[in-house]
């Protein structure tokens, strides 16, 4: 999983122009984020058609606010530059919930 540097929304949109991109918003201090983090390599393996990006919410607070990400862990998915889905809340997420979300996207 590639960690995104600090960036603006327009920079992000240029990065997610081709194919499917999954943004994983997290923070080191977030216990629910740490709970799903060990499952992320398996999730990436199960969805090899997507490029996964880790977004540190604290480092990218402006980007998170621009994208209306106020709870973490959260996932936002882009297909060829267009947002096609989000799994955004402050609640803990299981590997199964994340995979079901990704599988249900068109």
N, C-alpha and C positions, 0 to 999 in steps of 0.2 A: 504494500500500500504506500503510495506516495504522499508525503506530507506537503500540503500546500504552504508556500510562504505567505506572508502578509500581502494581501492584494485587494483591489477594489472590485466591485461587481462587474464592471466592463472587462477587466482583466480575466476574471473567472469565466465570463461568457465566451471569451475568445479561446480559452483553454478547453471548454467542453463542447466545441463545435462539431467534432467528429465522433460518431459512435455513441455508446452509452457510457455515462459517467455517474458514479455514485459518490456523493459527498457524505462523509461520516463526521458530524460535528461532535466534538468531545472536549474534555478538559481533564488535566491530571488530578484535580481535586474532587472530581465527580465520581462517587462510588458506583452509580448505575452505569456510567461509561466504562469504568474499570471491569465491571461484571461482564459486559458484552465483548470487550476487547479481545480476550483469548479465543473467542469463536470467529473473529474476523478472518483469519487465514483460511479456515474451512469455508466460510461464506464466499470468499473470493474464489476459491477453487470450484465451488458449485456454480458460480456465475462468471465464467472465464470470458464471456463476451463483453463484460463491463470493465471499465478502468475505475479503481477505487482510490479515492483521495481522503486523507485524514485532514480535517480542518480543526485546528486548535481554536476553540471559541474565544479564549482570552486573548490570543494573539490577533485574531481576526474579528474583534468585537464589532467593528463597523460593518464588515461584510455580513456577519450574522444578523445584525440589526437590519441591514438593507434587505436581507432575504427573509425577514420576520422569523428568525430562529431565536426563540426565547427560552426554550427548554432543551436540555440535553440529557442523554444522547439523542441525536436526531439524524435522519437520513433524508437527503434530497437527491432525486435522480433526474438527469438530463439525457435526452436523446437528440443528437445532432443540434445541440444548442438550445433546445426547448425543454423547459421543465415538464416532466410527465408524471411526477408523483413525489409525495413527501410523507414521511413517517416521523412526525414532529410532535414531541411531547416531553414532559419532564419525567415520564414514567420509565422504569426499568424495562428493557426489552430482552426477550429471549432469542436465541439463534433461530428457533422455529418461527417466531413472529417476524423477524427480519427477512428470512427466506420466503415466507408466505407473501410478505409485502412485495419483495422483488419479483417473485414468480407471477404475481397477479397483475403486474404492469404490462401494458400492451407492447 
